[in-house]
C-alpha cells in the first residue's frame, strides 16, 4: 500500500478519494457522473446512429419497439421515435446537448457573476448599487420564466438557451461573491495590500478572488444539475433546442403524446437517463458541499 | 339532528333522481382550441365558428343547402335575390325578416377599430343590400360576383330588433348605416344579452376561458336536436382531452391524435368518427427572382425561382409514407391545391415520388451541389405539423438540400410570415368557399376588386394562370367556372409555387353509444351527434 502511495499521480488524487471514502452513495454518484460524461463525450463513436443527421433518419423506421428491426436490418436496442430516430442514439446525443448547455451556461454565468461580484465589492458606492439592484431584479424572476421570456424575444436555438440560462445564473454568483468579498475586505491582508500600493485589479484577482471563490465552486455542481433540468424544461415546453437536434427534455416531450397508447420507450428512456444523470450530480454535489463545510464535517 | 340528517338524505336522493335523467340528455364536448368570443363576427377560427353555429344561422348553409334563405337567383348580372324562410323566429321571439339581413350585412361591413370581420373584405364588392319585402332581399354588386353565396355562408344573421334598431335600414359599404351606436359590443355577446340568433341553441353562459353552456331553443324552426343542454369545454392539451373522455367527463372530444385512436380502438366503450376534411396542407415557396428569405445558393441566385427546383422538391417527398406513418391513414396524399375529393375539384393525377429524377432535375437547374434552405413551420398549429416537417427535412436532405428546420409558436410564425421573411413555410388552407379558394388567395396576383391574391407569399406570376383566375373570378356560369378552376389548378401544379402535401381528415373521439356524422369543415357541433 505504501508503494502505491508513492505513485505521484495517485497521491495527487488522494485528497479527492478521501472526500468520497466512506460515502458509498456519493461514490456511486461519482461513477454515474463519469459514465454520463464519457457517454456524452464519446456519443459519435458509441451511438449506432447519428440522430442529428437527417440522412440517417427515415420515417419508415418510425415507432419501432425496443429490439425492433430497422429497414436496413439492424436492430434498434431501445426502439425508435415517430420520425425514425433510434432512442439509444438520441439519448446519447441528448446527454451531450444537455451537458454542453449546462456546463457552458453555468461557466458563463459563473465568470460573469464572479467578476461583477468582485467589482461590486471593490468599487462599492453607486457601482455596487447598480450591480446589486440588477441582481435583485434578475433573481426576482423565477429562472425558467426569465429564460422563457428571453427565448420568446431572441428565438430558440442552443446558443440562445445557453445565454438565457446564464442570465439566470450570474446573479446568484455575483451575490455570493460579494457577500464573501465584503467580509474579506475588512481583513488585514487586504488593508496591507492597499497600503502597499497594489492596484485594485491585482487585489481583486490575486487576493480577493482566491478567498471568495470557494462557496461558488461548492454550488457549481448543483448549478449544473439545475441548468440541466432548466434546459429540459425549456425544451419540454418547445422553446429550447431545435426539434431536429433534440436534447433529453425534448425527447421526453416528444414521447409524452405516445404514453397513453403504450409506446412508453420514447419518453421513459430519456426520462430515466435524465433522472439518473441529475441524481448522480446532486449526490456528488451534496458530498462536496458537506466536505467544504467544516461544521457539517465535524458533526460527521 | 337525526331528522335533519334524514331530510338531507331524502333531498339528496331526490336531487339525484332529478339530475340523472336530465344529464342523460346533456351533451358534453371538449374543444381543442378555446373559442375566442360569443361574438360571431370578428373571428374566423374554427372553434369560434363551431360555437356560433349552435346559436346563429346563415342564409346559405356550409353544405351549400338552403338555410335561412330558401332560394336565390341572379336577376341581373350584378344583383342576386334571396327568398327568405318564413315562420322563423329569433330566440327573443322577434320574427326573422329581410331587415335583419340588411342589419347583419351592415354589421359585417363595419370595422371596429379598423378591424375587418370574417368576410368584410370578401363582401367588399357588395354595393347595396335592399329589403324588397319582408321575405325578399336583393344583393347588388359592382361587377358579376359569382362566389357571393360562398362568402355569405359566413354571414351569421343577427336580430335588428334585439339591437333596438327600428324601421328601415339603408345599407352603405363601410357598414355605418347610421347604426354605429346600436351595434352590440363583444362584451354584449359574451354576457349573452346580444347573442340572439335563430339557431337550435341559446346561450346560457360564455366564459373567457372558452367554456360555454347552451340550452335547446324549443321554438327552433327546424328539426329539434336531441340534446336539451350542451356544455362546451376548452381543453387545448391533447392528452388531457382524451383522458377526459376516458374518465367520462366528456361525451365527444375533437381532434384526437393518431396515437389517441390506438387507445380508443382498444376500448369498447369508445369509438371515433372521421371524415375527409377540407384542409390542404402545403409548403409555400417564394419564387421571387430577387431572393427568398432563408434560401441561399452558392451563386447568390434564388433556386426556388426555377420551376425545376420546385418540382424536384415536390418529387423528393413521399406523401404516402407521411399519411401512412405519421397519420395512420387519417390524411390523404395531396395531388393538387384543393382536396381532390371535394365537389368542384378537378381530376388530377397523383404526384410522383422519385428521388433520382428529383436529383436529375436539380442538377439540370444548376444546383447539383444543392443549396441551403430554411423551412418554417408553426409548432402548435397543425396536427403532426412538426413531425411532417421533420419528414420533409429528411426527404430534402436526401435530395442534397441543406435544410434548417425552424419551428416556432404560431403567433411568432404569423408575424414573420406577414413580414415576408420566409422563403419556404408550411401552411394549411381550408376550402369552405370552393375548390379555387387556395389558388385564388395564395397564388394569384393581388387584386382587391376581384378578391384575388390576398395572401400571395409565393410571388408567383404566371400569365396563363393569371388569365384563368381573373376569368374565374367573374364567371357566373358554374360549368365554365369549373373549367377555369381546372385550367388554373393544372397550371399551378405544373409550376409548383407551393408544394401540396396532404389533406387532413377531421377526427372526433366519442362515447360508443353516440352516433356522429361530422362535416368536412371540422366543426364540432351538437347537432351532428345523436345517441344510438
Interface residues (C-beta under 8 A of the other chain):
Chain A: X54 X55 X57 X58 X59 X60 X62 X63 X82 X83 X84 X152 X155 X156 X238 X242 X243 X244 X256 X257 X258 X259 X260 X261 X262 X263
Chain B: X238 X239 X242 X243 X257 X259 X260 X262 X263 X321 X322 X325 X326 X379 X380 X386 X387 X389 X390 X391 X393 X394 X397 X398 X403 X404 X405 X406 X407 X408 X409 X412
